[in-house]
Amino acid sequence: MTNWLTLEDEAQYLKMGKSTLYDLDRKGKVPAHKLSRAWRFDVDELDRWIKSKKSALTATEKNERLQ
């Protein structure tokens, strides 16, 4: 069974602002599903997305974070 989150739930789950997430969702940067006018998010997809971002940092991005 899929555990679906609302935008507000997703913001709490990812500890990010709703406006930032809404922008990422619209740009297709976060796994999201739009049903009518409402966004919904699959927890398992979000977890896989988070894990892929952690391992996808380039050497340049790591250096920028250290500065």
C-alpha positions, 0 to 999 in steps of 0.5 A: 500500500502506498503512503501518500503525503500532501504538500504540507506533509512532505514539507514536514517530512523533508524539513523544507519550506512549502514554497521551496518544495512547491517550486521543486515539484513544479520543475520536476525536481522532486518525485510528485504526482498532481491529482487535479489541483493537488500535489501528492507524494509517495513516501517510498519515492521520496526516500529513494530520491533523498538517497540518490541525491546524497550519493550524487554530489559531485566533487565541485558541489562538495568543495562549494559546501566546504567554503 
